[in-house]
Amino acid sequence: MDKESEMVFVIDNRVFYRSEDGAIWPSGDEGSTVILTLTMNRLLACLLEKHGQVLTRNELLASVWDTYGLRSSSHTLNKYISELRKHFVQLGIADECITTLPRVGFMFNSDIEVREIANPSTGEAVTAENNSQIDAPSIRRTRPQGRFKVSYYALSVIVIFMSAALFWSGLAIQSESPRQLEAVTPHFLFNFGTCPVYTVQRNSASLIEQKKKIFEEVAESNQIQCLEGSHFLYQVSEYYLYGSKGRVFISRCTQKNNEYISCLNNYWSGYERHQ
């Protein structure tokens, strides 16, 4: 592949990864580049290409090992996942990048921002990080739905997602960058009665119905109703979707004359779904 056409993943605005040759390095310090083994490189590329989506153990074993005539096992997969996690910690990302879904598989944490840019030089990498919110939008985000004004989304992010983001990350207010909050774009999920429901992340086709069902179950059990002029912002963790303890966030906001008059936030941590 031509050098100019190579693409680089930017992970959490701190780490650069080039899948073409398995190079991974901290932002602004390409001299500290580590070259991943061929197998580890294929594994990481596979996880990043499906960022925020669950990959079963069988899918990973087939894509990374079996296709290349290599012997695979769950033990081997676990070992490589562990090594990748160590690399990210050493590169400065304290949050868990690769999430384990018990009895299911793995996914690259949807809470970790991942972007894709043209292969940069060291100097360009620093510039790319500083200008990331302007020049290289996240590959996991989409443009606002056409029937809503941009100001509506900006206000939604400022008023509501501060609560959602703080709840999701567990961080103090001062540690969350305002520009990170403003970069979030709500994605339409479904109508709960006459009230539209939006999520923080894009909704994969395989999980839409499950997310709808969980919203309806939680809303009913907690007597959360659709009010005239209201809409919901909703997030459910991958752990909870697969029957483990996780987090659920629902915010009901009411507008009148295009102005917010109230927002009621509801969130649960350690919530366990009985399938």
N, C-alpha and C positions, 0 to 999 in steps of 0.2 A: 504494500500500500504506500502511495506517495506521502511523504512527510507532512505536506500541507493539508492533506485530506484526512489525516488521522484525527480521531475524536478523543477527547479526554473527559473523564467524569470528575466533577468537583463535588466533594463530599463534605457537607457541613461547613463549607467555605474555609476548610482547614487543610484538606488532603486532596491531592491530585492523583488520579489513577488512569493509566493508559492501557487499555485492554489489548492493544496490538502486540505489545511485548511484555506485559505484566509489570510495568514500572509503576511504582507508587512512592510518593514523596510529600513532605509537608510543604504548605504554601510558602513560596519565596525562598525555598532551600532545595533546589533540584540536585544540588551536590550530595544530598543525603538520600538519594534514590535507592530503594530496595527493589530488586527484581524477583517477583514471585515465581515459584516453580510453575511448570506448565499446567499441572493439575489444579493447583491453588488459583492460578489465573483464570482458568475456565470456570471454576466454582464461583469466584467473585463476580466475574462478568455475567454469569447466569443470574445471580441474585440481584445485581444492579439493573439488569434489563427488565426484571420483573419487580422493580422497587415497589414496596408496599403490598405485594401480592404473595400469598403463601405458595411455596413450592413443596410438594410432598417429598419424602425421602426417596421414593422410587423414581420420581422425576429427576431429582438431582443425581442420583446414582447412574441413571441411564444416560443423561446428558453429559456428565463430566467423566465418567469412567467407562461404562459399557460400550458407548459409541466408539471409543478409542481402543477397544480390545483389552481394557485393563480390568483386573479383578477388583470388585467393589464389595463393601460391607458397611453396615451402619457404624461400626466401630471406626472405620477409616474416615467416613464422613464426619463423625463427631470430632475426630482429631483435627481435620482440616478446618472445620468451623472454629474450633478453639484457637488454632494458630492465627486465623484471620482476625479474630477478636483481639488477640495480643498485639498484632500489628497496629490496629486502630488505636488501642490504648497508648502504645509507644509513640504514635504520631500525634497524640494530643486530644483524641476524642474520648472523653470519659463516659459518655452515654453508650449504652449497649447498641451497637450497630446491627448485629444479626440477632433476631429474636427467634427463640425456640418455641414452637407450638407443640406441646406434649402430645404424643401419639399421632401427630399429623406431619410436621415437617419444619421448615424454616422460612423466614422472610427477612429481607433487608428492611430494618425499622422504618416505618412510614413517617415517623416523627423526625427523622434525620433528613435534612434537605439534600437532594441530589440533582445536579445539573449536568448538562453536556455541552462542551464548547470545543471549538477548533483547537488543535494541538498548539499550546502556547509555549513561548520561551519562558525562562525564569522571570524576566522582567514583566512580560505580558501576563504571567500567572498572577502576580501581585496586583496588577491593574484589573484583571478579571475579577479578583476577589473584591476589590474595593468598589467596583462598579456593577457587581453581580445583580443587584436588584433592578438596574436600569437596562443593561445590555444583554443579559442572558437569563431569561425567566426560567423557573424550574420546569423540568420536563414532566413533572407530575401535576401541573396546574393548567387550567384552561381559561379562556377569556370569559368575562361575565355574560350571562344570558342576555340576549338583545332586548328583551322587553323591560328590563330594569335599567335605570340610570346609574352611571358610574358613582355618583354621589351616594346613592343608596348603599352600594357595597362598601364604600369607604367608611360610612357611618356605622354599618353593621360590624365591620372589623374593629373599629375603635371602641364602640360601646360594648360589644358582646364578646369578641374573641380574646380580650384581655382576660376575662374570667376563664374562658375555655383553655387558653394557652397556659395560664398559670396552674390551672387544675391539672392539665395534661402533663406538664413538665415537672410540677412540684417545685418550681423555682420562686424566689422572692421577686416582687415587682421590679426592684431596681436591677435585677440581673437579666431581665428580658428586654432585648433591643426593640424599640418601637418600630423600626423599619421591618423587622421580622414579622411583627404582628400585622402591619399594613400590607404585607405581601400576600396574605391569605385570601383566596377567592372562594366564596361559597359555591357549592355544586348542588343543583336541584336533585332531590331524591324522589319525593312523591307528595301528593296532597293528603293531609290528614284532615278529613272533612273538607272544609273550604280553605284551610290554612296550608300554604306551601311549607315543606320541610327541606332544609338545606344541610349539607354536611361540609366539614372542613376539607375532606379529601375527595378526590374523584371516586365515583362508585363503580367498581368493576361489576360486569354483568352477572358474574357468578354469586355475588354477595348482596345484590340489591334487594331481593325478596326477603332474605334473612334479616337485613337491616330494617326493612319495613316492619317485619313481624316483631322484632325486638322493641322498636319504638312504640308500636301499638300496645304491646304487653306492659312495658314500663309506664306508659301514659295512663293506661287503664288502672293498673295497680296503685298508682299514686294520684289518681283523680286529676290528671292534667288534661284540660279541655281546650278545644279550638274556640277562640273568641273572635268576634267580628273584627276585621282589620288587623289580625295577628298573623305572624309567621314564626316558624321554629328554626333554631339552629341546633344541630344534633351531632354528637360524635360518640361512637362506641369503639372500644379497643378490640384488636384482633383476638386477644385472649378470651374476651367475653363471647365473641362470635362463635368460638369453638368450644364453649362450654366450661371454660375455666374462670377463675376469679379475675375481674378486670375493672374497667371504668366506663361509666356512662354519663354523658353530659347532655342536658336538654335545656335550652333557653327559649322562652316564649316572649316575643317582643310585640308590642302593640303600637300601631301608628295611627295618627289622626292628622289630616291635612298635610301629609308628607313629613310629619315630625313625630319622633318617638315620644310617647307619653309614659311608657313603662316597659321594663324588661324583668322577667322573673327567671332566675337561674336555678336549675336543679342539677345536682351531680352526686354520683355515688361512687365510692371507691371500695374495692374488695367485693363488689357485687358478683354473685355467682349464679349462672344460669343453669337450670336443671333441664337437660334435654330429654 
